[in-house]
Amino acid sequence: MESCLYKMKDRMDKQDTRIQGAEDRICNLDDGANKMEKHLVRMENRLCMVVAKNVDLEARGRQNNIRILGIA
């Protein structure tokens, strides 16, 4: 009877170890996902700034392309 209890305790200890390992991995993945989300937001902001600069530069370039015809 006692050997049966020891076996069950051993199995429960192994399960506890596996569960703790799984919880640790989940926490690490969650932390990584949060970091990636913050990085993605920063990159989206930078992309918006680059697009705005590109639009501005194209508009300024068009302003310099004015031709005046008929002046002699």
C-alpha positions as CSV (number, residue, x, y, z in Angstrom):
1,M,0.0,0.0,0.0
2,E,2.8,2.4,0.9
3,S,4.6,1.7,-2.3
4,C,1.5,2.6,-4.2
5,L,1.4,5.9,-2.4
6,Y,5.0,6.6,-3.1
7,K,4.5,5.9,-6.8
8,M,1.5,8.3,-6.9
9,K,3.5,10.9,-5.0
10,D,6.4,10.5,-7.5
11,R,4.0,10.8,-10.4
12,M,2.4,13.9,-8.9
13,D,5.9,15.5,-8.4
14,K,6.7,14.8,-12.0
15,Q,3.4,16.4,-13.1
16,D,4.1,19.4,-11.0
17,T,7.5,19.8,-12.6
18,R,6.0,19.5,-16.1
19,I,3.3,22.0,-15.2
20,Q,5.8,24.5,-13.8
21,G,7.9,24.2,-16.9
22,A,4.9,24.8,-19.1
23,E,4.0,27.9,-17.1
24,D,7.5,29.2,-17.4
25,R,7.5,28.8,-21.2
26,I,4.1,30.4,-21.4
27,C,5.3,33.4,-19.4
28,N,8.4,33.7,-21.6
29,L,6.3,33.6,-24.8
30,D,3.9,36.2,-23.4
31,D,6.8,38.5,-22.5
32,G,8.2,38.0,-26.0
33,A,4.9,38.8,-27.6
34,N,4.6,42.0,-25.6
35,K,8.1,43.1,-26.7
36,M,7.2,42.3,-30.3
37,E,4.0,44.2,-30.1
38,K,5.8,47.3,-28.7
39,H,8.4,47.0,-31.5
40,L,5.7,46.7,-34.1
41,V,4.0,49.8,-32.9
42,R,7.3,51.7,-33.0
43,M,7.9,50.4,-36.6
44,E,4.4,51.4,-37.7
45,N,5.0,54.9,-36.3
46,R,8.3,55.2,-38.1
47,L,6.7,53.9,-41.3
48,C,4.0,56.6,-41.1
49,M,6.7,59.3,-40.6
50,V,8.7,58.0,-43.7
51,V,5.5,58.0,-45.8
52,A,4.7,61.5,-44.8
53,K,8.3,62.6,-45.6
54,N,8.1,60.9,-49.0
55,V,4.8,62.6,-49.8
56,D,6.3,66.0,-48.8
57,L,9.4,65.5,-50.9
58,E,7.4,64.5,-53.9
59,A,5.2,67.6,-53.5
60,R,8.2,69.8,-53.2
61,G,9.8,68.2,-56.3
62,R,6.7,68.9,-58.3
63,Q,6.8,72.6,-57.3
64,N,10.3,72.8,-58.9
65,N,9.1,71.3,-62.2
66,I,7.1,74.4,-63.4
67,R,7.9,75.5,-66.9
68,I,7.1,78.9,-68.3
69,L,6.6,78.9,-72.0
70,G,6.4,81.8,-74.4
71,I,8.9,84.1,-72.7
72,A,11.5,85.2,-75.2
